[in-house]
Amino acid sequence: MRAVVQRVSEARVTVAGETVGAIEGPGLCVLVGVTHDDTPAKAAQLARKLWTLRLLPADGDGVEQSCSDLAAPLLVISQFTLYGDARKGRRPTWNAAAPGPVAEPLVDEVVAQLRALGAKVETGRFGADMQVALVNDGPFTVIVEV
C-alpha cells in the first residue's frame, strides 16, 4: 500500500457538488493507493503508521506529535493513480494498481482500523469523480509505503 500524507489545516472532498468528507486541522489528508499483493494486514499496518506518525507540530513549533497525540482528524481518499507508471512514453499505465473489487475493501479496512484506534476519519467516495480541496500546512507532504 502506498499513501501520500499531507499535513493540513483543512481539507474536504466533494462529489457532484456535495461535500462527502471534510476535516478541520491540524490533521492529515491521506491519499491511499492499493496494489495487487496488498492484504488486510498491510491495511492495518498502514492505519497504525498513519495514527502514530509524528507529522504535527508541538505547540506550533517543530514536528513532534501524531494524530493519536492530538486526537487530530484524518481525511482518507482512495487514489489508484498512486500506482501509475510514467517511466515509458507520455501516457502512464495503471497496471500496478489493484482493481476496484480488490482495492475498495482494503481502503475501507484502513479506515476501519483507524477508527478502531480512536481516530476521527472522514472519507471520499470510492470510484467517484472527486474534487479534493485542502490547505497544506507547511507545506508538509510525505510518502508512506507498507
C-alpha positions in Angstrom: 0.0 0.0 0.0 1.1 3.5 -0.7 -0.1 6.7 0.9 0.7 10.4 0.2 0.2 12.1 3.5 -0.3 15.9 3.7 -0.4 17.9 7.0 -3.4 20.2 6.6 -5.2 23.0 8.4 -8.4 22.0 6.5 -9.4 19.6 3.8 -12.6 18.4 2.0 -13.7 16.2 -0.8 -16.7 16.8 -2.9 -18.6 14.6 -5.4 -21.0 16.2 -7.8 -21.0 19.4 -5.8 -21.8 17.6 -2.5 -19.2 17.6 0.3 -18.8 14.0 1.3 -16.0 14.4 3.8 -14.3 17.3 5.5 -11.9 18.0 8.3 -10.6 21.0 10.2 -6.9 20.7 11.2 -4.4 20.3 12.3 -4.9 16.9 10.7 -3.9 14.7 7.8 -5.2 14.4 4.3 -4.2 10.9 3.1 -4.4 9.6 -0.5 -4.3 5.8 -0.4 -3.3 3.5 -3.3 -3.6 -0.2 -3.4 -1.5 -2.7 -5.4 -2.2 -6.4 -6.3 -0.4 -8.0 -3.3 -1.8 -5.8 -0.6 -3.6 -7.5 2.3 -5.8 -6.6 5.3 -2.7 -7.0 7.4 -1.0 -4.3 5.4 -4.1 -2.1 5.7 -3.9 -2.4 9.5 -0.2 -1.7 9.4 -0.8 1.5 7.4 -3.5 2.6 9.7 -1.2 2.2 12.8 1.5 4.1 11.0 -0.8 7.0 10.0 -2.3 7.2 13.5 1.2 7.4 15.2 3.3 9.2 12.6 4.8 12.4 14.1 3.9 15.0 11.5 2.0 17.6 13.6 3.7 20.5 15.3 4.1 20.6 19.1 2.7 24.0 20.3 3.3 25.4 16.8 7.0 24.6 16.8 8.7 21.5 15.3 7.2 18.2 14.2 6.7 16.2 17.3 3.2 15.0 17.6 0.9 12.4 15.9 -2.8 12.3 15.3 -3.0 10.0 18.2 -1.4 12.6 20.5 -3.7 15.4 19.5 -6.9 13.4 18.5 -6.3 15.1 15.1 -8.7 14.1 12.3 -7.8 12.3 9.0 -9.4 12.6 5.6 -8.7 9.3 3.8 -9.2 9.2 0.0 -8.7 6.3 -2.3 -6.4 7.1 -5.3 -5.4 4.4 -7.8 -3.2 6.8 -9.6 -0.6 6.5 -6.9 0.4 3.3 -8.7 0.6 5.0 -12.1 3.9 4.4 -14.0 5.0 7.1 -16.4 8.6 5.9 -17.0 7.9 5.0 -20.6 6.3 7.2 -23.2 3.9 10.0 -22.4 0.9 8.1 -21.1 1.0 6.4 -17.7 0.0 2.8 -17.2 -2.1 1.7 -14.2 -1.1 -2.0 -14.3 0.3 -1.9 -10.7 -3.0 -0.5 -9.3 -5.3 -3.1 -7.9 -8.8 -3.3 -9.5 -11.7 -1.8 -7.6 -13.0 -5.1 -6.1 -9.6 -5.7 -4.5 -8.8 -2.1 -3.6 -12.1 -0.9 -2.2 -12.2 -3.3 0.8 -8.6 -2.6 1.6 -9.1 1.2 1.7 -12.2 0.5 3.8 -10.0 -1.6 6.1 -7.6 1.3 6.6 -10.5 3.5 7.6 -12.0 0.8 9.9 -8.6 0.2 11.6 -8.1 3.9 12.1 -11.5 4.3 13.7 -10.8 1.2 15.9 -7.7 3.1 17.1 -9.9 6.0 18.1 -9.3 8.3 15.1 -11.9 10.7 13.7 -11.9 9.8 10.0 -13.7 11.3 7.1 -13.6 9.8 3.6 -14.1 10.3 -0.1 -16.3 8.1 -2.2 -14.5 5.1 -3.8 -14.6 5.2 -7.6 -16.3 8.6 -7.8 -15.0 11.7 -9.7 -13.9 13.6 -6.6 -12.6 17.1 -6.1 -10.2 17.5 -3.2 -9.5 20.9 -1.7 -7.0 21.4 1.1 -4.7 23.8 2.7 -1.3 22.0 3.1 0.2 23.3 6.3 3.9 23.8 5.8 3.8 22.7 3.1 4.3 19.3 4.5 3.9 16.1 2.5 5.4 12.6 3.0 5.0 9.2 1.2 4.4 6.2 3.3 4.7 2.6 1.9 4.0 -0.6 3.8 
